[in-house]
Amino acid sequence: MMATATSRFHLEPPPWLYARLAKGPLFRRLYRRFVADLAAALPPGARVLDVGTGPGYLPAYLARERPDLDLSGLDLSDRMIRRAARRHPELRKWSVADAQALPFPAGVFDQTIASFSLHIWPDRALGVQELVRVLKPGGRAWIFELRREAAADELRQFARAEGLPFLMVYPGFKVVSWHHSLRQAEFDPILRAAAGCQWELQPVHHLLWRAELRRAQVPAHRPGRTPRDSSPNFLPP
Ligand SMILES: C[S@@+](CC[C@H](N)C(=O)[O-])C[C@H]1O[C@@H](n2cnc3c(N)ncnc32)[C@H](O)[C@@H]1O
């Protein structure tokens, strides 16, 4: 099988294979959960950027639920973006770029999203800083990743909730999460490095991490002052 190397230690399936897998029932269920979380939290007409969008399924599902949103998708792989643009021409705003150097000025999006992509970025902290930099004051970045710590009981609950056989979910998760998941100990320092925002990391939907970062309403530091570190775990409800 051909594979695409995106960093020294990381192998990704080629775009055509990922696009096919992500169309399957398990991914569709996960996207449905992301969309439910996001659709409930996004203000009307919000400008949203999906970073590492892959074949663009998440913005496409989100657009169905919230046609009012102004959605853009970005990916390092031009083959992924060509695929996304071909399948979802109605969304129009697709770009090829690196998450670690987003081609947008600061403060232009209401929301940024990265699902199943952060774990691949060579400099994850820099990528997260970029997700926050392009946010308007008060805007939010949402990151979804598989949670390496998910236990058999949680996978069983996920399987039950989704009507899937545990004997499919358990080994599938174990194989995929080996290279495509994050532990809390890996996540925390990345989020802590994102200065000028509040953040929260929580286990959601039995097998995922959801990190939320909110950019401060006022500039985090003024000229002549020392920047303060971001603070964990105090997002208002
Ligand atoms: C596992 S796929 C996830 C796709 C999509 N977010 C989803 O949930 O189905 C990871 C995607 O991240 C992209 N990617 C990897 N490194 C990237 C980077 N540095 N900047 C932007 N995208 C990147 C890959 O090309 C791939 O399309």
The ligand as an SDF file (V2000), in Angstrom:
LIG
                    3D

 27 29  0  0  0  0  0  0  0  0999 V2000
   -6.6390   11.7050    9.3500 C   0  0  0  0  0  0  0  0  0  0  0  0
   -6.9270   12.9940    8.2250 S   0  0  0  0  0  0  0  0  0  0  0  0
   -8.2950   13.8580    8.9890 C   0  0  0  0  0  0  0  0  0  0  0  0
   -9.1510   14.5670    7.9850 C   0  0  0  0  0  0  0  0  0  0  0  0
  -10.3910   15.2440    8.5230 C   0  0  0  0  0  0  0  0  0  0  0  0
  -10.0860   16.3010    9.4580 N   0  0  0  0  0  0  0  0  0  0  0  0
  -11.3300   14.2590    9.1500 C   0  0  0  0  0  0  0  0  0  0  0  0
  -11.7140   14.4190   10.3100 O   0  0  0  0  0  0  0  0  0  0  0  0
  -11.7250   13.3170    8.4640 O   0  0  0  0  0  0  0  0  0  0  0  0
   -5.5940   14.1090    8.5860 C   0  0  0  0  0  0  0  0  0  0  0  0
   -5.4530   15.2210    7.5910 C   0  0  0  0  0  0  0  0  0  0  0  0
   -4.5110   16.1840    8.0990 O   0  0  0  0  0  0  0  0  0  0  0  0
   -3.7560   16.6580    7.0050 C   0  0  0  0  0  0  0  0  0  0  0  0
   -2.4920   17.2430    7.5010 N   0  0  0  0  0  0  0  0  0  0  0  0
   -1.4140   16.5850    7.9950 C   0  0  0  0  0  0  0  0  0  0  0  0
   -0.4660   17.4600    8.3390 N   0  0  0  0  0  0  0  0  0  0  0  0
   -0.9540   18.6910    8.0780 C   0  0  0  0  0  0  0  0  0  0  0  0
   -0.4330   20.0020    8.2240 C   0  0  0  0  0  0  0  0  0  0  0  0
    0.7920   20.2220    8.7170 N   0  0  0  0  0  0  0  0  0  0  0  0
   -1.2000   21.0440    7.8400 N   0  0  0  0  0  0  0  0  0  0  0  0
   -2.4470   20.8380    7.3390 C   0  0  0  0  0  0  0  0  0  0  0  0
   -2.9930   19.6140    7.1770 N   0  0  0  0  0  0  0  0  0  0  0  0
   -2.2450   18.5510    7.5450 C   0  0  0  0  0  0  0  0  0  0  0  0
   -3.5490   15.4330    6.1420 C   0  0  0  0  0  0  0  0  0  0  0  0
   -3.1830   15.7870    4.8130 O   0  0  0  0  0  0  0  0  0  0  0  0
   -4.9110   14.7640    6.2430 C   0  0  0  0  0  0  0  0  0  0  0  0
   -5.7710   15.2030    5.2270 O   0  0  0  0  0  0  0  0  0  0  0  0
  1  2  1  0
  2  3  1  0
  2 10  1  0
  3  4  1  0
  4  5  1  0
  5  6  1  0
  5  7  1  0
  7  8  2  0
  7  9  1  0
 10 11  1  0
 11 12  1  0
 11 26  1  0
 12 13  1  0
 13 14  1  0
 13 24  1  0
 14 15  1  0
 14 23  1  0
 15 16  2  0
 16 17  1  0
 17 18  1  0
 17 23  2  0
 18 19  1  0
 18 20  2  0
 20 21  1  0
 21 22  2  0
 22 23  1  0
 24 25  1  0
 24 26  1  0
 26 27  1  0
M  CHG  2   2   1   9  -1
M  END
$$$$
